Each structure stands twice: as structure tokens, then as C-alpha cells.
Amino acid sequence: MGRLQDKVVIVTGAAQGMGETHARKCFEQGAKVVLTDINEEKGQALAASLGENALFIKHDVTSEEDWLNVVKTTEDKFGPINVLVNNAGITMAKSLLDMSLEDYRRILDINQVSVFLGMKSVVPSMKKADNGSIINISSINGLVGGAIGYTDSKFAVRGMTKAAALELAGSGIRVNSVHPGVIATPMIMQGDTKDAVEKIAKSIPLQRVAQPEEVSNLILFLASDDSSYSTGSEFVVDGGMTAQ
């Protein structure tokens, strides 16, 4: 049996990148996985490739109505929810002076408000299941400074995680944040970006960037009963970058 055997797991932003890797890892460990994303074509293809214990739902993570639909559809298909991985997020390479209010609010809506909506939406279902694990993907920029907007939102995810963990502990629902460093996703490991990433890797204590699976292994730990006494905590996957 897998470490997540028959657990019902929702992964947002699961059509590609780290979200896809997280979803695959959970599925391989016996979970019934609901993949959500705005990219319907890739999401549907991934769910189809995984099989009958995977379901794709098109999902705008900034929409409360969409969240309610995701929870209802998940329960109708698989039953009460055990795990939520709040993975969907964006970044924007603009300076403070160049960033418009519209840009700023878009980052906050996708990176921060979606996490609030996700936690709020799944809690009633997790209470039915008598347990739950909410995993909020932040960043090392939720620990140290980085791009304006992105950093702000990722610090907020860190704080929201702690507040929710304290509130939900009595219901047997654990809430933790994950803080990845530089991850070798297809988006950054190509063209000029790849060259820049390889230069950054030289400054990382472990002398390399992480593979997506190395983050997914931590997601698996937090989703499973192996982490049953961990809540309100920050789990860093950065090769030692923030230790310097």
C-alpha cells in the first residue's frame, strides 16, 4: 500500500510544473487525486494519463464559486477531502515603480487570496473526514526578500499558515507551509533563463538547483500520516540558500 492509500487529495496549479509532479507523486502513493488548473487541455491530458483515480477540474483559484465547485465535485466523485496542496501561483518581474496597482492585486489574488479561499473551502469537508492536511506552497521569498508583490504574497502565505494551523488544530487539521528555492522546472530551464539559473546554482551551498521531485517528496511527507505532529511549521527546500 502507498503512503497516501485512498486519501483524497486536491492539487491546484497541477497541469504542469511542480504541481504536476506533486499530483503524480500523490497518485503513485495511492491517493485519489483531483487536479485543478486554468489550463484545461494539459490538465485533462494529465488526468487521463493517470487513470480513473484522477480527476481534472478547470479552476480559477481566485473565484470563491469555483472553489465551492471543486469541493462539491471532489466529494461527489471521491468523498471527503483529506489533503489540499495550495500550489497555484505566479510571479512578475517588475520593479516597485513599474508595477501597476492592477499588477499588484493580480499577484495577491492568485498567490494569497486563493490560499485563503482554498483553506476556507476545504475545512468543512476535512471535518467530515475527521482529519486533514493543508499544504501551502510559499517560497524562500516568504522568508527573505525578493521581487515586490511576489515576496509580499509569499510572506502572507507563511503568516496565514500559522494562523490557520492554530485555529484548526482542535479539528485534527494540520496546516504547514513549504518554501522552495530554485527548482529546475521546464519553464526556467530553457534559453537565457537556463544560463542565469546555472550561474545562481554556483552560489547555492549544495552547488545545484533542486529537481521538482525533491519538493514533491516533502509534499508527500506532509500529506501523509508520517507528519502527524507537524503543524504551523515552515519546511524549507532550498539547498541551504537561506542558511547563509
C-alpha positions as CSV (number, residue, x, y, z in Angstrom):
1,M,0.0,0.0,0.0
2,G,1.1,3.5,-0.7
3,R,1.7,6.2,1.9
4,L,-1.5,8.0,0.8
5,Q,-3.6,5.0,0.1
6,D,-7.2,6.1,-0.6
7,K,-6.7,9.6,0.7
8,V,-8.5,12.3,-1.3
9,V,-6.0,15.0,-2.5
10,I,-6.6,18.3,-4.3
11,V,-3.6,19.9,-6.0
12,T,-4.1,23.4,-7.5
13,G,-2.0,24.5,-10.5
14,A,-1.5,20.9,-11.3
15,A,-1.4,20.9,-15.1
16,Q,2.3,21.4,-15.4
17,G,5.5,22.3,-13.5
18,M,5.8,21.4,-9.8
19,G,2.0,21.0,-9.5
20,E,2.1,18.2,-12.0
21,T,5.0,16.5,-10.1
22,H,3.1,16.8,-6.8
23,A,0.0,15.3,-8.3
24,R,1.9,12.4,-9.9
25,K,3.7,11.6,-6.6
26,C,0.4,11.6,-4.6
27,F,-1.2,9.4,-7.2
28,E,1.7,7.0,-7.2
29,Q,1.3,6.6,-3.5
30,G,-2.3,5.5,-3.7
31,A,-4.2,8.8,-3.4
32,K,-7.3,9.8,-5.3
33,V,-6.1,13.0,-6.9
34,V,-8.1,16.0,-8.1
35,L,-6.0,18.2,-10.4
36,T,-7.2,21.8,-10.8
37,D,-5.8,24.5,-13.2
38,I,-6.9,27.1,-15.7
39,N,-5.1,25.1,-18.4
40,E,-7.8,22.7,-19.4
41,E,-6.0,21.0,-22.2
42,K,-2.9,20.0,-20.2
43,G,-4.9,19.2,-17.1
44,Q,-7.3,16.9,-18.8
45,A,-4.5,15.1,-20.6
46,L,-2.6,14.6,-17.3
47,A,-5.7,13.2,-15.5
48,A,-6.5,10.9,-18.4
49,S,-2.9,9.6,-18.4
50,L,-3.1,8.8,-14.6
51,G,-6.4,6.9,-14.8
52,E,-9.7,6.5,-13.0
53,N,-8.4,7.7,-9.6
54,A,-7.5,11.1,-11.1
55,L,-9.9,13.9,-12.0
56,F,-9.3,17.3,-13.6
57,I,-11.4,20.3,-12.8
58,K,-11.0,23.7,-14.6
59,H,-10.4,26.1,-11.8
60,D,-9.8,29.8,-11.3
61,V,-8.3,29.8,-7.8
62,T,-9.3,33.4,-7.2
63,S,-13.0,32.6,-7.6
64,E,-14.9,31.5,-4.4
65,E,-17.6,30.0,-6.7
66,D,-15.0,27.9,-8.4
67,W,-13.6,26.7,-5.1
68,L,-17.1,25.6,-3.9
69,N,-17.5,23.7,-7.2
70,V,-14.1,22.0,-6.8
71,V,-15.0,20.8,-3.3
72,K,-18.5,19.6,-4.3
73,T,-17.3,17.8,-7.4
74,T,-14.4,16.2,-5.4
75,E,-16.8,14.9,-2.7
76,D,-19.3,13.6,-5.3
77,K,-16.5,11.7,-7.0
78,F,-14.2,10.5,-4.2
79,G,-15.7,11.5,-0.9
80,P,-14.4,13.9,1.9
81,I,-11.1,15.7,1.3
82,N,-8.0,14.7,3.3
83,V,-5.3,16.8,1.7
84,L,-5.1,20.2,-0.1
85,V,-2.0,21.4,-1.8
86,N,-2.3,25.1,-2.5
87,N,0.3,25.2,-5.3
88,A,-1.1,27.6,-7.9
89,G,0.9,30.9,-8.1
90,I,2.5,33.4,-10.3
91,T,5.5,35.8,-10.3
92,M,6.1,39.1,-12.1
93,A,9.5,40.6,-12.8
94,K,8.6,44.3,-12.4
95,S,10.1,46.9,-10.1
96,L,8.2,48.8,-7.4
97,L,7.9,51.8,-9.7
98,D,7.0,49.9,-12.8
99,M,4.3,47.7,-11.1
100,S,0.7,48.9,-11.6
101,L,-1.9,48.5,-8.9
102,E,-3.7,46.1,-11.2
103,D,-0.5,44.0,-11.5
104,Y,-0.1,44.0,-7.7
105,R,-3.6,43.0,-7.0
106,R,-3.4,40.2,-9.5
107,I,-0.4,38.7,-7.8
108,L,-2.1,39.0,-4.4
109,D,-5.3,37.4,-5.7
110,I,-3.5,34.4,-7.2
111,N,-0.8,33.9,-4.6
112,Q,-2.5,34.9,-1.4
113,V,-6.3,35.2,-1.7
114,S,-6.5,31.8,-3.4
115,V,-4.8,30.2,-0.4
116,F,-7.4,31.8,1.9
117,L,-10.3,30.6,-0.3
118,G,-8.8,27.1,-0.6
119,M,-8.4,26.7,3.2
120,K,-11.8,28.1,3.9
121,S,-13.5,25.9,1.3
122,V,-12.0,22.5,2.2
123,V,-12.2,22.7,6.0
124,P,-15.9,21.5,6.3
125,S,-15.0,18.5,4.1
126,M,-11.9,17.7,6.1
127,K,-14.0,17.8,9.3
128,K,-16.2,15.2,7.8
129,A,-13.1,13.1,7.2
130,D,-12.0,13.7,10.8
131,N,-8.5,14.7,9.7
132,G,-6.8,16.9,7.2
133,S,-3.5,18.2,5.9
134,I,-3.3,21.6,4.2
135,I,0.0,22.3,2.5
136,N,0.5,25.9,1.3
137,I,3.3,26.5,-1.2
138,S,5.2,29.6,-0.3
139,S,8.8,30.3,-1.3
140,I,12.1,31.2,0.1
141,N,10.8,34.7,-0.7
142,G,8.4,34.1,2.1
143,L,11.5,34.1,4.4
144,V,13.8,36.6,2.7
145,G,13.4,39.5,0.3
146,G,12.8,39.2,-3.4
147,A,10.6,40.7,-6.1
148,I,7.9,43.2,-5.0
149,G,4.5,41.7,-5.0
150,Y,5.7,38.1,-5.1
151,T,7.6,38.4,-1.8
152,D,4.7,40.2,-0.2
153,S,2.3,37.4,-1.1
154,K,4.6,34.6,-0.1
155,F,5.2,36.2,3.3
156,A,1.4,36.4,3.7
157,V,1.1,32.7,2.9
158,R,3.6,32.0,5.7
159,G,1.5,34.0,8.2
160,M,-1.8,32.7,7.1
161,T,-0.5,29.1,7.5
162,K,0.4,29.8,11.2
163,A,-2.9,31.5,11.9
164,A,-5.0,28.7,10.3
165,A,-2.8,26.0,12.0
166,L,-3.7,27.4,15.4
167,E,-7.4,27.7,14.6
168,L,-7.8,24.3,13.1
169,A,-5.6,22.2,15.4
170,G,-8.6,21.2,17.5
171,S,-10.3,19.8,14.5
172,G,-7.4,17.5,13.6
173,I,-6.5,19.6,10.6
174,R,-2.8,20.3,10.1
175,V,-1.5,23.3,8.1
176,N,2.1,23.8,7.0
177,S,4.0,25.9,4.5
178,V,6.6,24.7,2.1
179,H,9.4,27.1,0.9
180,P,11.2,26.0,-2.3
181,G,14.3,27.6,-3.5
182,V,15.4,27.4,-7.1
183,I,13.7,24.4,-8.8
184,A,14.5,23.0,-12.2
185,T,11.1,23.3,-13.8
186,P,10.8,23.3,-17.6
187,M,9.8,27.0,-17.5
188,I,13.2,28.2,-16.1
189,M,15.5,25.5,-17.6
190,Q,15.4,26.8,-21.1
191,G,17.1,29.6,-23.2
192,D,18.6,32.6,-21.4
193,T,16.9,31.7,-18.2
194,K,18.7,28.4,-18.0
195,D,22.1,30.2,-18.2
196,A,21.1,32.5,-15.4
197,V,19.9,29.6,-13.2
198,E,23.1,27.7,-13.7
199,K,25.0,30.8,-12.5
200,I,22.8,31.0,-9.5
201,A,23.4,27.4,-8.7
202,K,27.1,28.1,-8.1
203,S,26.1,30.2,-5.1
204,I,23.9,27.6,-3.5
205,P,25.6,25.6,-0.7
206,L,24.7,22.3,-2.3
207,Q,26.0,23.6,-5.6
208,R,22.9,22.7,-7.7
209,V,19.3,23.5,-8.2
210,A,16.6,21.1,-7.0
211,Q,14.6,18.7,-9.1
212,P,10.8,19.0,-8.8
213,E,10.6,15.5,-7.3
214,E,12.7,16.8,-4.3
215,V,9.9,19.2,-3.4
216,S,7.2,16.6,-4.1
217,N,8.9,14.2,-1.6
218,L,8.3,16.8,1.1
219,I,4.7,17.3,-0.1
220,L,4.2,13.5,0.3
221,F,5.6,13.6,3.8
222,L,3.3,16.4,4.8
223,A,0.3,14.8,3.1
224,S,0.9,11.5,4.9
225,D,0.4,10.4,8.5
226,D,4.2,10.4,8.8
227,S,3.9,14.2,9.7
228,S,1.1,13.7,12.1
229,Y,2.7,16.0,14.8
230,S,3.7,18.8,12.4
231,T,1.5,21.9,12.1
232,G,2.1,25.6,11.8
233,S,5.6,24.9,10.6
234,E,7.8,26.1,7.7
235,F,9.6,23.4,5.6
236,V,12.4,24.8,3.5
237,V,13.7,23.1,0.3
238,D,16.5,25.4,-0.8
239,G,19.8,23.6,-0.8
240,G,21.0,25.9,2.1
241,M,20.4,29.2,0.4
242,T,18.6,30.8,3.4
243,A,21.1,29.4,5.8
244,Q,23.8,31.7,4.5
